[in-house]
């Protein structure tokens, strides 16, 4: 058993203070900028553990495409880095919309692509890795609805946005986009995306659902094809689906953990979907205020804890992979909202993950939804966290980052306790 599973968090923090100087830690990080991999139910960098505290800022590419807003991309990474956040999830798509990356199938705006290049290169400067999502289930930024529009314009007989998952032509459109992005040579770094360790993982789609087929077969087939396809182009990077984590028909004994009855009928199936060849880690989202009730209550916190524990257990018992809680948050527009509740939610997520981490479990990390720098409040969907305006929240995030950094550091240094796992 490694030291991560043996030492209390309090003791590890004390050890860090006395054993490691900041300059030594920074030097270690510089040497460790290698591809993130997966071994069993843990992420590793250079065969050593890598636990994630991260965030979402989906609009980075679009902001980088305009010189008047490009600085906000740097601000976002700078502020995230200041509280120890190490992974950012953002969009590598914008289909047929304003400032579109993909203006029509396989037709790209080079200036927008250069903006994505900037996002990737800027992330590296602040030691932040990226989860790049390749499409959207929802209409925002185009998504599957835009692919269907393109298909209809080409004369295809399509009746539902869910045809995105089954129509061969639309599948081809998506695969062509995947191939283009993965093979992109960054104009600022001259590194091909598929070879860049700044990229943590590829996400097939943001929150895929296929409500027209509650059996889940249609979406399962799409995941099977696309996960293998991504790996055929880029076997180095990790791949995840982007699911919300709902239990489906293959696990009727698990649907009790779903937030509502509707969740088991949206065409997703957490365990079955993640057993697909080519998928490296599980993705789960947490939105009690959307799924259970808008009105804030302690029931949200209880649900969050049980939802996380169920998925961590499943990732250990059935999947043998890490699980990342890729989105979680609470809206300031909810009835009864106050910043203290948001802090309690953050604390619940972080504590649940640390309980897993200390045991060497599958809790690989979390990504809060969402982090905004100052001056971008007009983009706020209610969930935005502006660190400079929320010092208590900022401290909670920073403390969790420090704890995970301790775990990662103590597990990487060849200290007298024998930190590395025994072979």
C-alpha positions as CSV (number, residue, x, y, z in Angstrom):
1,X,0.0,0.0,0.0
2,X,1.4,3.5,-0.8
3,X,1.8,6.2,1.7
4,X,-1.2,8.0,0.3
5,X,-3.4,5.4,1.9
6,X,-1.6,5.4,5.2
7,X,-1.2,9.0,6.3
8,X,-3.9,11.3,7.5
9,X,-4.4,14.5,5.6
10,X,-3.4,16.6,8.6
11,X,-0.1,14.7,9.0
12,X,0.6,14.9,5.3
13,X,0.2,18.6,5.3
14,X,2.6,18.9,8.2
15,X,5.1,16.7,6.3
16,X,4.9,18.8,3.2
17,X,5.6,22.0,5.1
18,X,8.7,20.6,6.7
19,X,10.0,18.5,3.9
20,X,9.5,20.3,0.7
21,X,10.4,23.8,-0.4
22,X,8.3,25.5,-3.1
23,X,11.3,25.8,-5.5
24,X,11.9,22.0,-5.2
25,X,8.2,21.3,-5.8
26,X,8.2,23.6,-8.9
27,X,11.3,21.9,-10.3
28,X,9.6,18.5,-9.8
29,X,6.6,19.7,-11.7
30,X,8.7,21.0,-14.6
31,X,10.3,17.5,-15.0
32,X,6.9,15.8,-14.7
33,X,5.2,17.4,-17.7
34,X,4.6,14.2,-19.4
35,X,1.4,12.5,-20.8
36,X,-1.2,11.6,-18.2
37,X,-1.9,7.9,-18.2
38,X,-4.1,5.4,-16.4
39,X,-3.0,2.4,-14.4
40,X,-5.8,0.5,-12.8
41,X,-8.1,2.8,-11.0
42,X,-5.7,5.7,-10.8
43,X,-4.3,8.4,-13.0
44,X,-0.5,8.5,-13.3
45,X,2.2,10.8,-14.7
46,X,5.5,9.0,-15.2
47,X,4.1,6.0,-13.3
48,X,3.2,8.2,-10.3
49,X,-0.2,9.2,-9.0
50,X,-2.0,12.3,-10.3
51,X,-5.2,13.3,-8.5
52,X,-7.2,16.1,-10.1
53,X,-8.6,19.3,-8.8
54,X,-10.0,21.2,-11.8
55,X,-12.6,23.5,-13.3
56,X,-14.7,24.2,-16.4
57,X,-14.5,27.3,-18.5
58,X,-16.1,26.3,-21.8
59,X,-15.8,29.5,-23.8
60,X,-12.0,29.8,-23.9
61,X,-11.6,29.2,-27.6
62,X,-14.2,31.8,-28.6
63,X,-12.7,34.4,-26.3
64,X,-9.2,33.7,-27.7
65,X,-10.5,34.3,-31.2
66,X,-10.9,38.0,-30.4
67,X,-7.9,40.1,-29.4
68,X,-10.1,42.3,-27.2
69,X,-11.1,39.3,-25.1
70,X,-8.1,37.0,-25.5
71,X,-6.6,38.3,-22.2
72,X,-9.5,36.7,-20.3
73,X,-8.1,33.3,-21.3
74,X,-4.8,34.1,-19.6
75,X,-6.7,35.6,-16.6
76,X,-8.7,32.4,-16.2
77,X,-5.6,30.1,-16.2
78,X,-3.7,32.5,-14.0
79,X,-6.4,32.7,-11.4
80,X,-7.0,28.9,-11.5
81,X,-3.3,28.3,-11.1
82,X,-3.2,30.6,-8.0
83,X,-5.5,28.2,-6.1
84,X,-3.8,25.1,-7.4
85,X,-6.2,23.9,-10.0
86,X,-4.5,21.6,-12.4
87,X,-7.1,20.5,-15.1
88,X,-9.5,22.6,-17.2
89,X,-12.3,21.2,-19.3
90,X,-13.3,23.3,-22.3
91,X,-14.8,23.0,-25.7
92,X,-12.9,22.0,-28.8
93,X,-15.9,22.5,-31.0
94,X,-18.2,25.3,-32.2
95,X,-20.3,24.1,-35.0
96,X,-22.0,26.5,-37.5
97,X,-22.5,29.2,-34.9
98,X,-21.0,32.7,-34.3
99,X,-17.2,32.4,-34.4
100,X,-17.6,28.8,-35.5
101,X,-14.6,26.6,-35.5
102,X,-16.3,24.2,-38.0
103,X,-18.3,26.4,-40.3
104,X,-19.7,23.4,-42.2
105,X,-18.7,19.7,-42.3
106,X,-14.8,19.7,-42.6
107,X,-14.6,23.4,-43.3
108,X,-12.8,25.3,-40.6
109,X,-12.1,28.9,-39.7
110,X,-8.3,29.0,-39.3
111,X,-8.4,32.1,-37.0
112,X,-10.6,30.2,-34.6
113,X,-8.4,27.2,-34.8
114,X,-5.4,29.4,-34.0
115,X,-7.4,30.6,-31.0
116,X,-7.7,27.0,-29.8
117,X,-3.9,26.7,-30.4
118,X,-3.5,29.7,-28.0
119,X,-5.7,28.1,-25.4
120,X,-3.6,24.9,-25.4
121,X,-0.3,26.8,-25.3
122,X,-1.5,29.2,-22.6
123,X,-2.7,26.3,-20.4
124,X,0.8,24.8,-20.5
125,X,2.3,28.1,-19.3
126,X,0.2,27.8,-16.1
127,X,0.8,24.1,-15.6
128,X,-2.9,23.3,-16.4
129,X,-3.9,20.3,-18.5
130,X,-7.0,20.3,-20.7
131,X,-9.9,18.0,-21.2
132,X,-11.1,18.9,-24.7
133,X,-14.7,18.1,-25.5
134,X,-15.4,17.3,-29.2
135,X,-19.1,17.9,-29.5
136,X,-22.3,18.8,-27.6
137,X,-25.5,17.0,-26.9
138,X,-27.2,20.4,-26.5
139,X,-27.8,23.2,-29.1
140,X,-25.2,25.6,-27.6
141,X,-22.2,25.9,-29.8
142,X,-23.9,23.8,-32.5
143,X,-23.8,20.3,-31.2
144,X,-25.7,17.3,-32.6
145,X,-28.6,19.6,-33.7
146,X,-26.2,21.4,-36.0
147,X,-24.9,18.1,-37.5
148,X,-28.5,17.2,-38.2
149,X,-29.1,20.5,-39.9
150,X,-26.1,19.9,-42.1
151,X,-27.4,16.5,-42.9
152,X,-30.8,17.8,-43.9
153,X,-29.2,20.5,-46.1
154,X,-27.3,17.6,-47.8
155,X,-30.6,15.9,-48.6
156,X,-30.7,13.3,-45.8
157,X,-34.0,12.1,-44.5
158,X,-33.6,12.9,-40.8
159,X,-36.4,13.0,-38.2
160,X,-34.7,13.6,-34.9
161,X,-31.5,15.2,-33.5
162,X,-30.7,11.7,-32.1
163,X,-30.1,10.6,-35.8
164,X,-26.7,12.1,-35.0
165,X,-25.8,8.8,-33.3
166,X,-27.0,6.4,-35.9
167,X,-26.9,8.0,-39.4
168,X,-23.7,6.9,-41.2
169,X,-23.2,10.3,-42.9
170,X,-23.5,12.2,-39.6
171,X,-21.2,9.8,-37.9
172,X,-18.8,10.5,-40.7
173,X,-19.1,14.2,-40.1
174,X,-18.2,13.8,-36.5
175,X,-15.3,11.4,-37.2
176,X,-13.9,13.9,-39.7
177,X,-14.0,16.6,-37.0
178,X,-12.2,14.3,-34.5
179,X,-9.5,13.5,-37.1
180,X,-9.0,17.2,-37.9
181,X,-8.6,18.2,-34.2
182,X,-6.4,15.4,-33.1
183,X,-4.1,15.8,-36.1
184,X,-3.9,19.6,-35.7
185,X,-0.4,21.0,-35.5
186,X,-0.4,23.9,-33.0
187,X,0.8,27.0,-34.8
188,X,2.3,28.4,-31.6
189,X,4.1,25.3,-30.2
190,X,4.5,23.2,-33.4
191,X,3.3,20.2,-31.4
192,X,0.5,18.0,-32.9
193,X,-2.5,17.9,-30.5
194,X,-2.3,14.1,-30.3
195,X,1.3,14.3,-29.1
196,X,0.8,17.2,-26.6
197,X,0.9,16.2,-22.9
198,X,-0.9,19.5,-22.1
199,X,-4.1,17.6,-23.2
200,X,-5.3,15.4,-20.4
201,X,-8.0,13.7,-22.3
202,X,-10.5,13.7,-25.2
203,X,-14.2,13.8,-24.3
204,X,-16.4,12.3,-27.0
205,X,-19.4,14.6,-26.2
206,X,-20.7,16.9,-23.5
207,X,-23.5,15.1,-21.7
208,X,-24.7,12.7,-24.5
209,X,-28.3,11.5,-24.3
210,X,-30.4,9.6,-26.8
211,X,-33.9,9.8,-25.4
212,X,-35.4,8.3,-28.6
213,X,-33.9,5.0,-27.6
214,X,-34.3,4.3,-23.8
215,X,-32.8,0.9,-24.3
216,X,-29.4,2.6,-24.7
217,X,-28.4,0.5,-27.7
218,X,-28.1,3.4,-30.1
219,X,-25.9,5.4,-27.9
220,X,-23.9,2.4,-26.9
221,X,-23.1,1.6,-30.5
222,X,-22.0,5.2,-31.1
223,X,-19.7,5.2,-28.0
224,X,-18.2,1.8,-29.1
225,X,-17.3,3.1,-32.6
226,X,-16.1,6.6,-31.5
227,X,-13.9,5.5,-28.6
228,X,-12.1,3.0,-30.8
229,X,-11.8,5.6,-33.6
230,X,-10.3,8.2,-31.3
231,X,-7.8,5.6,-30.1
232,X,-6.9,4.6,-33.6
233,X,-5.7,8.1,-34.3
234,X,-4.3,8.9,-30.9
235,X,-3.5,5.9,-28.7
236,X,-1.5,8.1,-26.3
237,X,-4.2,10.3,-24.7
238,X,-7.0,9.2,-22.4
239,X,-10.6,9.1,-23.6
240,X,-13.8,9.6,-21.7
241,X,-17.4,9.8,-22.8
242,X,-18.7,12.9,-21.1
243,X,-21.7,11.2,-19.4
244,X,-23.8,12.6,-16.5
245,X,-23.7,9.2,-14.8
246,X,-27.3,8.0,-14.9
247,X,-27.9,4.3,-14.3
248,X,-29.8,2.5,-17.1
249,X,-31.5,-0.7,-18.1
250,X,-28.4,-2.9,-17.6
251,X,-28.4,-2.2,-13.9
252,X,-32.0,-2.1,-12.6
253,X,-30.6,-2.5,-9.0
254,X,-28.8,0.8,-9.4
255,X,-31.5,3.1,-10.6
256,X,-32.4,3.8,-7.0
257,X,-29.3,6.1,-7.0
258,X,-30.6,8.2,-9.9
259,X,-31.9,11.6,-9.0
260,X,-35.3,10.9,-10.6
261,X,-37.2,8.3,-12.6
262,X,-36.7,10.2,-15.9
263,X,-32.9,9.7,-15.6
264,X,-33.0,6.0,-16.4
265,X,-34.9,6.6,-19.7
266,X,-32.5,9.1,-21.5
267,X,-30.6,6.4,-23.4
268,X,-27.5,6.4,-21.1
269,X,-26.3,3.5,-19.0
270,X,-23.4,4.4,-16.7
271,X,-21.7,1.0,-16.1
272,X,-22.5,-0.5,-19.6
273,X,-21.3,2.6,-21.4
274,X,-18.0,2.7,-19.5
275,X,-17.2,-1.0,-20.2
276,X,-16.5,-0.1,-23.8
277,X,-13.1,-0.7,-25.3
278,X,-11.1,2.6,-25.6
279,X,-12.8,4.4,-22.7
280,X,-10.2,5.0,-20.0
281,X,-12.1,6.7,-17.2
282,X,-15.6,7.4,-16.1
283,X,-17.3,10.7,-16.1
284,X,-20.1,11.9,-13.8
285,X,-21.9,15.2,-13.3
286,X,-23.6,16.5,-10.2
287,X,-26.6,18.9,-10.4
288,X,-29.0,18.3,-7.5
289,X,-30.6,21.7,-8.1
290,X,-31.5,20.7,-11.7
291,X,-32.3,17.1,-11.1
292,X,-34.1,17.0,-7.7
293,X,-35.4,20.5,-6.8
294,X,-34.5,24.1,-7.6
295,X,-35.0,25.0,-3.9
296,X,-31.9,24.7,-1.9
297,X,-31.9,22.1,0.9
298,X,-29.7,19.7,2.8
299,X,-31.2,17.0,0.6
300,X,-28.9,18.3,-2.2
301,X,-25.9,17.6,-0.1
302,X,-27.1,14.1,0.9
303,X,-27.7,13.3,-2.7
304,X,-24.3,14.5,-3.8
305,X,-22.6,12.3,-1.2
306,X,-24.5,9.2,-2.1
307,X,-24.3,9.8,-5.8
308,X,-20.5,10.1,-5.6
309,X,-20.0,7.2,-3.4
310,X,-22.1,4.9,-5.6
311,X,-20.1,5.8,-8.7
312,X,-16.7,5.5,-6.9
313,X,-17.7,2.1,-5.7
314,X,-18.9,1.1,-9.2
315,X,-15.6,2.4,-10.8
316,X,-13.7,0.1,-8.3
317,X,-15.9,-3.0,-8.5
318,X,-17.1,-3.1,-12.0
319,X,-15.0,-0.8,-14.2
320,X,-11.5,-0.9,-12.7
321,X,-10.9,2.8,-13.7
322,X,-10.8,6.2,-12.2
323,X,-14.0,8.3,-12.1
324,X,-13.9,12.1,-12.5
325,X,-16.8,14.3,-11.5
326,X,-16.6,16.4,-14.5
327,X,-19.2,19.0,-13.6
328,X,-20.7,20.1,-10.3
329,X,-22.1,23.3,-8.9
330,X,-25.1,25.2,-7.6
331,X,-26.8,28.1,-9.2
332,X,-27.0,31.5,-7.5
333,X,-30.4,31.8,-9.1
334,X,-31.9,28.9,-7.1
335,X,-34.5,29.8,-4.4
336,X,-32.8,29.8,-1.0
337,X,-29.3,30.1,-2.5
338,X,-26.5,31.6,-0.4
339,X,-22.7,31.4,-0.8
340,X,-22.4,29.3,2.4
341,X,-24.4,26.5,0.7
342,X,-22.1,26.6,-2.3
343,X,-19.2,26.3,0.1
344,X,-20.9,23.4,1.8
345,X,-21.4,21.7,-1.6
346,X,-17.7,22.2,-2.5
347,X,-16.7,20.8,0.9
348,X,-19.0,17.7,0.4
349,X,-17.5,16.9,-3.0
350,X,-13.9,17.4,-1.8
351,X,-14.4,15.4,1.4
352,X,-16.0,12.5,-0.5
353,X,-13.1,12.4,-2.9
354,X,-10.5,12.6,-0.2
355,X,-12.1,9.7,1.6
356,X,-11.5,7.7,-1.6
357,X,-8.0,9.1,-2.2
358,X,-6.8,8.1,1.3
359,X,-7.8,4.5,0.5
360,X,-6.3,4.5,-2.9
361,X,-9.8,4.3,-4.4
362,X,-11.2,5.3,-7.8
363,X,-12.1,8.9,-6.9
364,X,-9.8,10.5,-9.5
365,X,-10.9,14.1,-9.1
366,X,-13.5,16.8,-9.8
367,X,-14.0,19.8,-12.0
368,X,-16.2,22.6,-10.6
369,X,-18.7,24.3,-12.9
370,X,-17.5,26.9,-13.5
371,X,-14.6,29.4,-13.0
372,X,-14.7,32.9,-14.5
373,X,-12.2,35.7,-14.3
374,X,-13.4,39.2,-13.5
375,X,-15.1,41.0,-16.3
376,X,-16.9,38.0,-17.7
377,X,-19.9,38.1,-15.4
378,X,-22.2,38.7,-18.4
379,X,-21.5,35.1,-19.4
380,X,-22.6,33.8,-16.0
381,X,-25.3,31.1,-16.1
382,X,-25.7,31.4,-12.3
383,X,-23.0,28.9,-11.5
384,X,-19.9,31.1,-12.1
385,X,-17.3,31.4,-9.4
386,X,-15.2,34.5,-9.6
387,X,-12.4,33.8,-7.1
388,X,-11.5,37.5,-6.4
389,X,-15.1,38.1,-5.3
390,X,-15.4,34.9,-3.2
391,X,-12.4,34.7,-0.8
392,X,-13.9,32.0,1.4
393,X,-14.8,29.8,-1.6
394,X,-11.3,30.5,-3.0
395,X,-9.8,29.3,0.3
396,X,-11.8,26.0,0.2
397,X,-10.6,25.3,-3.4
398,X,-7.0,26.2,-2.5
399,X,-7.0,23.9,0.6
400,X,-8.3,21.0,-1.4
401,X,-5.6,21.6,-4.1
402,X,-3.0,21.6,-1.3
403,X,-4.2,18.4,0.1
404,X,-4.1,16.7,-3.3
405,X,-0.7,18.2,-4.0
406,X,0.5,16.6,-0.8
407,X,-0.8,13.2,-1.9
408,X,0.8,13.6,-5.3
409,X,4.1,14.8,-3.9
410,X,4.4,12.2,-1.1
411,X,3.7,9.5,-3.6
412,X,6.3,10.7,-6.0
413,X,9.3,11.5,-3.8
414,X,11.6,8.6,-2.9
415,X,11.3,9.3,0.8
416,X,12.3,7.2,3.7
417,X,8.8,5.7,4.1
418,X,9.0,4.1,0.6
419,X,6.3,6.2,-1.1
420,X,6.0,4.2,-4.3
421,X,3.8,1.2,-4.5
422,X,5.4,-2.1,-3.8
423,X,5.6,-4.2,-6.9
